[in-house]
Amino acid sequence: MTKSATEIMQEIIFAAVIDSIEAVKSASKGLPNTLLRDVNAIHANVTFADLPKELQSAITASVRTAFNRLMREGYSVAPADGRTPPASPAGRPPDRRRPPAPGPRPPEGRHPPRGGRPPRKPRPPRP
């Protein structure tokens, strides 16, 4: 039974997350305070160099394994150095913007009112 690309990617990401958690646990050397500090140090703006060495090597190994698995499953991984042009999306919808309206353009900083209705006339004061 063949697996879909989504199933393969889910398995790859799941394995990478589990490997990363194990690496963080091994980096703490069994000390709960160190483990908590290392986990709290991971956030959205953390860089690869800021991670513990064990976690860096686990991520590197996971990426290498993921590429090898994708290649083994028959997916191609192309270099991004410009030798192979990216595939253009087939059936791209046409540009649906309207052409500019004919006639003179308004002066800079002044635009015609938006909307389909003309501005309302002020109501007469109530007696």
Backbone as a printed PyTorch tensor [residue, N CA C, xyz], in Angstrom:
tensor([[[  0.8450,  -1.1760,   0.0000],
         [  0.0000,   0.0000,   0.0000],
         [  0.8880,   1.2370,   0.0000]],

        [[  0.6510,   2.1290,  -0.9380],
         [  1.4370,   3.3520,  -1.0030],
         [  0.8540,   4.3940,  -0.0600]],

        [[  1.7360,   5.2340,   0.4360],
         [  1.3120,   6.2930,   1.3530],
         [  1.2880,   7.6110,   0.6110]],

        [[  0.3800,   8.4740,   1.0370],
         [  0.3060,   9.7970,   0.4240],
         [  1.4480,  10.6600,   0.9480]],

        [[  1.6920,  11.7500,   0.2640],
         [  2.7460,  12.6740,   0.6850],
         [  2.4470,  13.2430,   2.0600]],

        [[  1.1740,  13.4560,   2.3640],
         [  0.7980,  13.9810,   3.6800],
         [  1.1520,  12.9870,   4.7730]],

        [[  0.8680,  11.7170,   4.5570],
         [  1.1950,  10.6940,   5.5550],
         [  2.6980,  10.5780,   5.7630]],

        [[  3.4420,  10.6510,   4.6890],
         [  4.9020,  10.5660,   4.8020],
         [  5.4470,  11.7640,   5.5750]],

        [[  4.9540,  12.9630,   5.2480],
         [  5.4340,  14.1570,   5.9490],
         [  5.0350,  14.1300,   7.4200]],

        [[  3.8460,  13.6330,   7.7430],
         [  3.4390,  13.5220,   9.1400],
         [  4.3670,  12.5740,   9.8940]],

        [[  4.7090,  11.4440,   9.2800],
         [  5.6220,  10.5040,   9.9240],
         [  7.0010,  11.1130,  10.1150]],

        [[  7.4780,  11.8610,   9.1230],
         [  8.7950,  12.4930,   9.2110],
         [  8.8030,  13.5330,  10.3280]],

        [[  7.7770,  14.3770,  10.3750],
         [  7.7290,  15.4320,  11.3910],
         [  7.5530,  14.8330,  12.7830]],

        [[  6.7160,  13.7970,  12.9010],
         [  6.5270,  13.1500,  14.1900],
         [  7.8480,  12.5670,  14.6920]],

        [[  8.5700,  11.8800,  13.8190],
         [  9.8590,  11.3090,  14.2160],
         [ 10.8470,  12.4080,  14.6050]],

        [[ 10.8420,  13.5280,  13.8750],
         [ 11.7570,  14.6310,  14.1900],
         [ 11.4260,  15.2510,  15.5420]],

        [[ 10.1390,  15.3940,  15.8580],
         [  9.7440,  15.9700,  17.1470],
         [ 10.1460,  15.0400,  18.2850]],

        [[  9.8910,  13.7520,  18.1240],
         [ 10.2620,  12.7950,  19.1670],
         [ 11.7760,  12.7800,  19.3590]],

        [[ 12.5290,  12.7760,  18.2650],
         [ 13.9960,  12.8090,  18.3740],
         [ 14.4680,  14.0830,  19.0600]],

        [[ 13.8160,  15.2000,  18.7690],
         [ 14.2070,  16.4720,  19.3840],
         [ 13.9130,  16.4900,  20.8780]],

        [[ 12.7730,  15.9350,  21.2620],
         [ 12.4520,  15.8680,  22.6950],
         [ 13.4540,  14.9850,  23.4210]],

        [[ 13.7890,  13.8500,  22.8290],
         [ 14.7900,  12.9660,  23.4310],
         [ 16.1390,  13.6670,  23.5360]],

        [[ 16.5030,  14.4680,  22.5300],
         [ 17.7780,  15.1880,  22.5620],
         [ 17.7920,  16.2370,  23.6620]],

        [[ 16.6820,  16.9440,  23.8530],
         [ 16.6140,  17.9430,  24.9290],
         [ 16.7130,  17.2560,  26.2870]],

        [[ 16.0520,  16.1050,  26.4150],
         [ 16.1300,  15.3580,  27.6620],
         [ 17.5510,  14.8640,  27.9290]],

        [[ 18.2360,  14.4040,  26.8930],
         [ 19.6120,  13.9360,  27.1060],
         [ 20.5640,  15.1020,  27.3700]],

        [[ 20.2680,  16.2770,  26.8080],
         [ 21.1170,  17.4470,  27.0420],
         [ 21.0330,  17.9100,  28.4930]],

        [[ 19.8980,  17.6390,  29.1480],
         [ 19.7380,  18.0730,  30.5400],
         [ 20.4330,  17.1270,  31.5170]],

        [[ 20.8850,  15.9770,  31.0280],
         [ 21.5980,  14.9830,  31.8450],
         [ 20.7790,  14.5440,  33.0580]],

        [[ 19.4710,  14.4680,  32.8940],
         [ 18.5990,  13.9780,  33.9480],
         [ 18.2610,  14.9860,  35.0310]],

        [[ 18.6910,  16.2180,  34.8810],
         [ 18.4010,  17.2400,  35.8870],
         [ 17.1280,  17.9800,  35.4870]],

        [[ 16.0750,  17.9130,  36.3250],
         [ 14.8020,  18.5270,  35.9290],
         [ 14.8710,  20.0370,  35.7590]],

        [[ 15.6620,  20.7270,  36.5940],
         [ 15.7550,  22.1840,  36.4490],
         [ 16.4360,  22.5640,  35.1420]],

        [[ 17.4430,  21.8050,  34.7640],
         [ 18.1340,  22.0730,  33.5000],
         [ 17.2040,  21.7910,  32.3250]],

        [[ 16.4440,  20.7130,  32.4180],
         [ 15.4830,  20.3810,  31.3620],
         [ 14.4540,  21.4930,  31.2090]],

        [[ 13.9280,  21.9760,  32.3250],
         [ 12.9490,  23.0530,  32.2860],
         [ 13.5460,  24.3300,  31.7010]],

        [[ 14.7740,  24.6470,  32.0670],
         [ 15.4340,  25.8410,  31.5310],
         [ 15.6390,  25.7120,  30.0200]],

        [[ 16.0770,  24.5250,  29.5740],
         [ 16.2990,  24.3140,  28.1420],
         [ 14.9930,  24.3920,  27.3520]],

        [[ 13.9220,  23.8290,  27.8990],
         [ 12.6330,  23.8770,  27.2040],
         [ 12.1120,  25.3120,  27.1630]],

        [[ 12.2650,  26.0490,  28.2590],
         [ 11.7980,  27.4430,  28.2800],
         [ 12.6310,  28.3490,  27.3780]],

        [[ 13.8370,  27.9320,  27.0450],
         [ 14.6900,  28.7360,  26.1660],
         [ 14.2920,  28.6060,  24.7030]],

        [[ 13.4360,  27.6440,  24.3890],
         [ 12.9910,  27.4480,  23.0080],
         [ 11.7270,  28.2790,  22.7900]],

        [[ 11.7940,  29.1880,  21.8270],
         [ 10.6590,  30.0580,  21.5060],
         [ 10.6980,  30.3820,  20.0270]],

        [[  9.7890,  31.1890,  19.5630],
         [  9.6520,  31.4500,  18.1210],
         [ 10.8590,  32.1680,  17.5260]],

        [[ 11.5910,  32.9460,  18.3130],
         [ 12.7150,  33.7060,  17.7750],
         [ 14.0680,  33.0850,  18.0590]],

        [[ 14.0980,  31.8550,  18.5650],
         [ 15.3710,  31.2070,  18.8690],
         [ 16.0630,  30.8250,  17.5540]],

        [[ 17.3800,  30.9270,  17.5320],
         [ 18.1350,  30.5360,  16.3450],
         [ 18.6980,  29.1430,  16.5470]],

        [[ 19.1250,  28.5440,  15.4590],
         [ 19.6840,  27.1960,  15.5130],
         [ 20.9150,  27.1550,  16.4150]],

        [[ 21.7300,  28.1930,  16.3630],
         [ 22.9540,  28.2360,  17.1680],
         [ 22.6690,  28.3540,  18.6620]],

        [[ 21.4980,  28.8480,  19.0410],
         [ 21.1450,  29.0000,  20.4540],
         [ 20.7020,  27.6930,  21.1020]],

        [[ 20.3990,  26.6790,  20.3040],
         [ 19.9130,  25.4120,  20.8360],
         [ 21.0740,  24.5980,  21.4120]],

        [[ 20.7930,  23.6930,  22.3460],
         [ 21.8490,  22.8140,  22.8620],
         [ 22.4530,  21.9770,  21.7260]],

        [[ 23.7180,  21.6110,  21.8680],
         [ 24.4200,  20.8640,  20.8120],
         [ 23.7210,  19.5470,  20.4950]],

        [[ 23.1900,  18.8670,  21.5170],
         [ 22.4960,  17.6060,  21.2790],
         [ 21.2710,  17.8090,  20.4020]],

        [[ 20.5400,  18.8950,  20.6460],
         [ 19.3590,  19.2030,  19.8500],
         [ 19.7490,  19.5980,  18.4240]],

        [[ 20.8270,  20.3400,  18.2710],
         [ 21.2990,  20.7020,  16.9290],
         [ 21.6250,  19.4530,  16.1160]],

        [[ 22.3400,  18.5180,  16.7360],
         [ 22.7070,  17.3090,  15.9900],
         [ 21.4830,  16.4400,  15.7110]],

        [[ 20.4790,  16.4280,  16.6160],
         [ 19.2540,  15.6650,  16.3640],
         [ 18.4710,  16.2680,  15.1970]],

        [[ 18.4170,  17.5920,  15.1240],
         [ 17.7160,  18.2520,  14.0140],
         [ 18.4360,  17.9850,  12.7010]],

        [[ 19.7640,  18.0640,  12.7170],
         [ 20.5420,  17.7900,  11.5080],
         [ 20.3170,  16.3610,  11.0290]],

        [[ 20.3190,  15.4130,  11.9520],
         [ 20.0910,  14.0170,  11.5870],
         [ 18.6660,  13.8110,  11.0740]],

        [[ 17.6950,  14.4790,  11.6750],
         [ 16.3060,  14.3450,  11.2280],
         [ 16.1210,  14.8890,   9.8200]],

        [[ 16.7610,  16.0080,   9.5230],
         [ 16.6580,  16.5870,   8.1730],
         [ 17.2890,  15.6530,   7.1560]],

        [[ 18.4500,  15.1180,   7.4840],
         [ 19.1340,  14.1910,   6.5770],
         [ 18.2710,  12.9510,   6.3400]],

        [[ 17.6910,  12.4160,   7.4080],
         [ 16.8280,  11.2480,   7.2900],
         [ 15.5810,  11.5640,   6.4680]],

        [[ 15.0240,  12.7430,   6.6660],
         [ 13.8180,  13.1350,   5.9220],
         [ 14.1060,  13.2210,   4.4280]],

        [[ 15.2280,  13.8270,   4.0530],
         [ 15.5730,  13.9190,   2.6280],
         [ 15.7860,  12.5350,   2.0430]],

        [[ 16.4850,  11.6680,   2.7790],
         [ 16.7230,  10.3170,   2.2710],
         [ 15.4130,   9.5520,   2.1120]],

        [[ 14.5050,   9.7200,   3.0610],
         [ 13.2320,   9.0160,   2.9660],
         [ 12.3960,   9.5340,   1.8040]],

        [[ 12.3740,  10.8480,   1.6220],
         [ 11.6270,  11.3940,   0.4870],
         [ 12.1850,  10.8820,  -0.8370]],

        [[ 13.4920,  10.8250,  -0.9390],
         [ 14.1080,  10.3190,  -2.1720],
         [ 13.7580,   8.8320,  -2.3620]],

        [[ 13.7970,   8.0650,  -1.2830],
         [ 13.4870,   6.6400,  -1.3480],
         [ 12.0270,   6.4120,  -1.7280]],

        [[ 11.1260,   7.2880,  -1.3000],
         [  9.7100,   7.1610,  -1.6170],
         [  9.3880,   7.6300,  -3.0280]],

        [[ 10.3580,   8.1990,  -3.7280],
         [ 10.1420,   8.5970,  -5.1110],
         [  9.9160,  10.0790,  -5.3300]],

        [[ 10.0390,  10.8810,  -4.2950],
         [  9.8840,  12.3190,  -4.4600],
         [ 11.2320,  12.9110,  -4.8370]],

        [[ 11.2140,  13.9700,  -5.6230],
         [ 12.4700,  14.5910,  -6.0180],
         [ 12.6940,  15.8390,  -5.1740]],

        [[ 13.9400,  16.0420,  -4.8210],
         [ 14.3330,  17.2140,  -4.0520],
         [ 15.3670,  17.9340,  -4.8980]],

        [[ 15.0010,  19.0960,  -5.4150],
         [ 15.8640,  19.8270,  -6.3370],
         [ 16.6350,  20.9080,  -5.5970]],

        [[ 17.8530,  21.2150,  -6.0620],
         [ 18.6130,  22.2990,  -5.4370],
         [ 17.9850,  23.6450,  -5.7570]],

        [[ 18.2140,  24.6050,  -4.8890],
         [ 17.6240,  25.9300,  -5.0710],
         [ 18.6400,  26.9180,  -5.6140]],

        [[ 19.6290,  26.4580,  -6.3630],
         [ 20.6630,  27.3630,  -6.8600],
         [ 20.3360,  27.9370,  -8.2300]],

        [[ 19.1340,  27.6990,  -8.7210],
         [ 18.7090,  28.3200,  -9.9610],
         [ 18.9370,  27.4670, -11.1880]],

        [[ 19.5590,  26.2910, -11.0570],
         [ 19.7910,  25.4560, -12.2270],
         [ 18.4940,  24.8810, -12.7660]],

        [[ 17.5950,  24.5110, -11.8940],
         [ 16.3260,  23.9480, -12.3110],
         [ 15.2350,  24.9820, -12.0650]],

        [[ 14.5390,  25.4240, -13.1100],
         [ 13.4870,  26.4240, -12.8850],
         [ 12.3400,  25.8020, -12.1050]],

        [[ 11.7340,  26.5720, -11.2010],
         [ 10.5980,  26.0360, -10.4510],
         [  9.4120,  25.8080, -11.3690]],

        [[  8.6310,  24.8180, -11.0370],
         [  7.4530,  24.5080, -11.8380],
         [  6.4310,  25.6280, -11.6790]],

        [[  5.9130,  26.0970, -12.8070],
         [  4.9040,  27.1530, -12.7370],
         [  3.5610,  26.5190, -12.4440]],

        [[  2.7310,  27.1820, -11.6650],
         [  1.4280,  26.6000, -11.3560],
         [  0.5580,  26.5190, -12.5970]],

        [[  0.0210,  25.3580, -12.8500],
         [ -0.8250,  25.1680, -14.0260],
         [ -2.2100,  25.7350, -13.7420]],

        [[ -2.7870,  26.3320, -14.7320],
         [ -4.1390,  26.8460, -14.5880],
         [ -4.2260,  28.0610, -13.6790]],

        [[ -3.2180,  28.9090, -13.7130],
         [ -3.2320,  30.1040, -12.8790],
         [ -4.3760,  31.0040, -13.3080]],

        [[ -5.1650,  31.4830, -12.3730],
         [ -6.2900,  32.3260, -12.7730],
         [ -5.7980,  33.6320, -13.3850]],

        [[ -6.5140,  34.1430, -14.3580],
         [ -6.0870,  35.3930, -14.9950],
         [ -6.1850,  36.5660, -14.0200]],

        [[ -5.4680,  37.6000, -14.3430],
         [ -5.4970,  38.7990, -13.5160],
         [ -6.8700,  39.4370, -13.6430]],

        [[ -7.5690,  39.5820, -12.5340],
         [ -8.9470,  40.0720, -12.5700],
         [ -9.0810,  41.5400, -12.2110]],

        [[ -7.9880,  42.2390, -12.1460],
         [ -8.0920,  43.6640, -11.8330],
         [ -8.6820,  44.4030, -13.0210]],

        [[ -9.4620,  45.4280, -12.7260],
         [-10.0640,  46.2150, -13.7960],
         [ -9.0180,  47.1600, -14.3780]],

        [[ -9.1180,  47.4450, -15.6630],
         [ -8.1960,  48.4270, -16.2380],
         [ -8.5090,  49.8070, -15.6720]],

        [[ -7.5420,  50.7100, -15.6910],
         [ -7.8050,  52.0470, -15.1480],
         [ -8.9050,  52.7510, -15.9350]],

        [[ -9.6640,  53.5730, -15.2480],
         [-10.7620,  54.3050, -15.8730],
         [-10.2080,  55.3430, -16.8470]],

        [[-10.8690,  55.5460, -17.9690],
         [-10.3810,  56.5520, -18.9170],
         [-10.6430,  57.9540, -18.3770]],

        [[ -9.9000,  58.8870, -18.8840],
         [-10.1000,  60.2760, -18.4800],
         [ -8.9560,  60.7810, -17.6190]],

        [[ -9.0290,  62.0490, -17.2280],
         [ -7.9330,  62.6250, -16.4480],
         [ -7.9160,  62.0480, -15.0320]],

        [[ -6.7400,  61.9750, -14.4780],
         [ -6.5780,  61.4780, -13.1160],
         [ -6.7480,  62.6220, -12.1340]],

        [[ -7.2260,  62.3510, -10.9120],
         [ -7.3610,  63.4110,  -9.9140],
         [ -5.9820,  63.8880,  -9.4690]],

        [[ -5.8810,  65.1290,  -8.9860],
         [ -4.5880,  65.6340,  -8.5350],
         [ -4.0660,  64.7910,  -7.3680]],

        [[ -2.7420,  64.8280,  -7.1730],
         [ -2.1150,  64.0630,  -6.0990],
         [ -2.7460,  64.4090,  -4.7560]],

        [[ -2.9970,  63.4140,  -3.9520],
         [ -3.5590,  63.6250,  -2.6290],
         [ -5.0690,  63.7430,  -2.6130]],

        [[ -5.6940,  63.8690,  -3.7580],
         [ -7.1480,  63.9880,  -3.8040],
         [ -7.6810,  62.8150,  -4.6140]],

        [[ -8.5670,  62.1070,  -4.0290],
         [ -9.1470,  60.9520,  -4.6930],
         [-10.6480,  61.1090,  -4.7330]],

        [[-11.2800,  60.5840,  -5.7470],
         [-12.7420,  60.6490,  -5.7860],
         [-13.3180,  59.7860,  -4.6650]],

        [[-14.5100,  60.1080,  -4.1860],
         [-15.0910,  59.3070,  -3.1030],
         [-15.3300,  57.8810,  -3.5690]],

        [[-15.1480,  56.9620,  -2.6470],
         [-15.3640,  55.5520,  -2.9770],
         [-16.8220,  55.1920,  -2.7590]],

        [[-17.2120,  54.1500,  -3.4180],
         [-18.5900,  53.6930,  -3.2560],
         [-19.4080,  54.0440,  -4.4710]],

        [[-20.5970,  53.4800,  -4.5530],
         [-21.4190,  53.6880,  -5.7310],
         [-22.3890,  54.8360,  -5.6080]],

        [[-22.5950,  55.3570,  -4.4050],
         [-23.5870,  56.4190,  -4.2260],
         [-22.9230,  57.7900,  -4.1780]],

        [[-23.6490,  58.8010,  -4.6660],
         [-23.1260,  60.1540,  -4.5140],
         [-23.2820,  60.5860,  -3.0500]],

        [[-22.5420,  61.5810,  -2.6120],
         [-22.6820,  62.0280,  -1.2250],
         [-24.0900,  62.5450,  -0.9580]],

        [[-24.5610,  62.3680,   0.2780],
         [-25.9140,  62.7980,   0.6620],
         [-25.9600,  64.3000,   0.8700]],

        [[-27.1110,  64.8810,   0.5690],
         [-27.3160,  66.2920,   0.8130],
         [-27.6820,  66.4620,   2.2790]],

        [[-27.2370,  67.5260,   2.9230],
         [-27.5860,  67.6930,   4.3290],
         [-29.1020,  67.9000,   4.4920]],

        [[-29.6110,  67.4000,   5.5850],
         [-31.0340,  67.5620,   5.8760],
         [-31.3040,  68.9660,   6.3950]],

        [[-32.4870,  69.4650,   6.1290],
         [-32.8330,  70.7840,   6.6830],
         [-33.0260,  70.6280,   8.1970]],

        [[-32.7410,  71.6810,   8.9680],
         [-32.9100,  71.5990,  10.4210],
         [-34.3720,  71.3740,  10.7880]],

        [[-34.6130,  70.7080,  11.8870],
         [-35.9650,  70.4500,  12.3690],
         [-36.5190,  71.6910,  13.0630]],

        [[-37.8080,  71.9160,  12.9270],
         [-38.3930,  73.0800,  13.6010],
         [-38.5920,  72.8600,  15.0730]]])
